[in-house]
Amino acid sequence: MNSFMGSNYYKGSDGFPPAQLESENVRFAEVDFNDTATASLFTIPEGAEITDIFVNVETAFTGTGNNDLDIGDLSTANRFADAVDMSTAGQIRTGFDEGELFQPLTADVTVTAIYNGTDPDAGVAQICIRFVLR
């Protein structure tokens, strides 16, 4: 691999290279049971059309009460998903706001997540958003 192309020169502040036109792009980040305050995960660029959102629960979240996750942006905590059940390991593709799919974003969006559990002692998941930029 060309060392210049593999360097951090092409990566943004979220660690990903710029989105490519007319190609599928992916952004992903890990959250865990300690993320009980809003965590900024990555940025999706203006004009992007989200094609898929899923969560891979690697280790079930084990807090008392709700073990759910909101996925949103800096102004709306649950813009993309509200109360995704994180209490069982596995891949989740339900609970997402279908109104956000295939709609061009009107500005860059910082994707956030917050775990809504009490007294957790375990839980790890990866959030993945796939999009195209036209």
C-alpha positions as CSV (number, residue, x, y, z in Angstrom):
1,M,0.0,0.0,0.0
2,N,1.2,3.5,-0.7
3,S,2.2,4.8,2.7
4,F,1.0,8.3,1.8
5,M,-2.5,7.0,1.0
6,G,-2.5,5.0,4.2
7,S,-1.5,7.9,6.4
8,N,-3.8,10.0,8.5
9,Y,-3.5,12.8,5.9
10,Y,-6.8,11.7,4.3
11,K,-8.7,11.1,7.6
12,G,-11.1,13.5,9.2
13,S,-11.3,14.3,12.9
14,D,-13.5,11.2,13.4
15,G,-10.8,8.9,12.0
16,F,-12.5,8.2,8.7
17,P,-11.4,9.2,5.2
18,P,-13.7,11.6,3.2
19,A,-16.9,10.0,1.9
20,Q,-16.8,8.9,-1.8
21,L,-19.3,10.0,-4.3
22,E,-21.6,7.3,-5.8
23,S,-20.2,4.6,-3.5
24,E,-21.4,3.0,-0.4
25,N,-19.7,4.6,2.6
26,V,-19.6,3.2,6.2
27,R,-19.1,4.8,9.6
28,F,-19.0,2.8,12.8
29,A,-18.1,3.2,16.4
30,E,-18.2,1.2,19.6
31,V,-20.2,2.1,22.6
32,D,-20.3,0.4,26.0
33,F,-22.1,0.5,29.3
34,N,-20.0,3.5,30.5
35,D,-21.6,5.7,27.8
36,T,-24.3,7.1,30.0
37,A,-23.7,10.6,28.8
38,T,-24.1,11.6,25.1
39,A,-21.1,10.3,23.1
40,S,-20.2,11.8,19.8
41,L,-19.4,8.9,17.5
42,F,-18.6,10.1,13.9
43,T,-19.8,12.6,11.3
44,I,-22.0,11.9,8.2
45,P,-21.5,14.6,5.5
46,E,-24.1,16.9,4.1
47,G,-26.0,15.4,1.1
48,A,-25.5,11.8,2.3
49,E,-28.4,9.4,2.1
50,I,-28.5,6.8,4.9
51,T,-29.2,3.4,3.5
52,D,-28.8,1.2,6.6
53,I,-28.4,1.5,10.3
54,F,-27.7,-1.4,12.6
55,V,-26.3,-2.2,16.0
56,N,-24.2,-5.3,16.8
57,V,-24.6,-6.1,20.5
58,E,-21.3,-7.9,21.2
59,T,-21.9,-8.2,25.0
60,A,-25.4,-7.8,26.4
61,F,-25.9,-4.7,28.5
62,T,-26.7,-5.6,32.1
63,G,-28.0,-2.6,34.0
64,T,-31.1,-2.5,36.1
65,G,-34.3,-1.2,34.5
66,N,-34.0,-0.2,30.9
67,N,-31.0,-1.4,28.9
68,D,-31.6,0.7,25.8
69,L,-29.7,2.9,23.5
70,D,-30.7,6.1,21.7
71,I,-28.9,7.1,18.5
72,G,-29.2,10.7,17.4
73,D,-27.4,13.9,16.7
74,L,-26.2,16.8,18.7
75,S,-29.7,18.3,18.9
76,T,-32.0,15.3,19.0
77,A,-30.8,12.3,21.1
78,N,-33.1,9.8,19.4
79,R,-33.2,11.2,15.8
80,F,-32.2,7.9,14.2
81,A,-33.3,5.3,16.9
82,D,-35.1,5.4,20.1
83,A,-34.7,2.9,22.9
84,V,-33.0,0.1,21.0
85,D,-33.0,-2.9,23.4
86,M,-29.4,-3.8,24.2
87,S,-30.1,-6.6,26.8
88,T,-29.4,-9.5,24.4
89,A,-26.3,-10.1,22.3
90,G,-26.9,-10.1,18.5
91,Q,-27.5,-7.8,15.5
92,I,-30.4,-5.4,15.6
93,R,-31.9,-3.7,12.6
94,T,-35.2,-2.7,14.1
95,G,-36.4,0.4,15.9
96,F,-34.8,2.9,13.5
97,D,-36.7,6.0,12.2
98,E,-37.5,5.1,8.6
99,G,-38.0,8.7,7.9
100,E,-34.3,9.3,8.1
101,L,-33.5,6.6,5.4
102,F,-32.8,7.7,1.8
103,Q,-33.3,11.4,2.6
104,P,-30.3,13.7,1.8
105,L,-28.9,15.3,4.9
106,T,-29.1,19.1,4.7
107,A,-25.9,19.6,6.8
108,D,-23.1,17.5,8.2
109,V,-24.4,15.4,11.1
110,T,-22.5,14.3,14.1
111,V,-24.0,11.0,15.1
112,T,-24.3,10.4,18.9
113,A,-25.4,7.6,21.2
114,I,-26.4,7.4,24.8
115,Y,-27.0,4.3,26.9
116,N,-30.1,4.5,29.1
117,G,-29.4,2.0,31.9
118,T,-28.9,2.2,35.6
119,D,-25.9,0.6,37.5
120,P,-24.6,-1.4,34.5
121,D,-21.6,-3.6,34.8
122,A,-21.3,-5.0,31.3
123,G,-22.2,-4.2,27.7
124,V,-20.4,-3.5,24.4
125,A,-21.9,-2.8,21.0
126,Q,-20.9,-1.4,17.6
127,I,-23.1,1.1,15.8
128,C,-22.9,1.1,12.0
129,I,-24.4,3.5,9.5
130,R,-24.1,3.0,5.8
131,F,-24.8,5.8,3.3
132,V,-24.3,7.0,-0.2
133,L,-23.2,10.5,-1.3
134,R,-24.6,11.6,-4.6
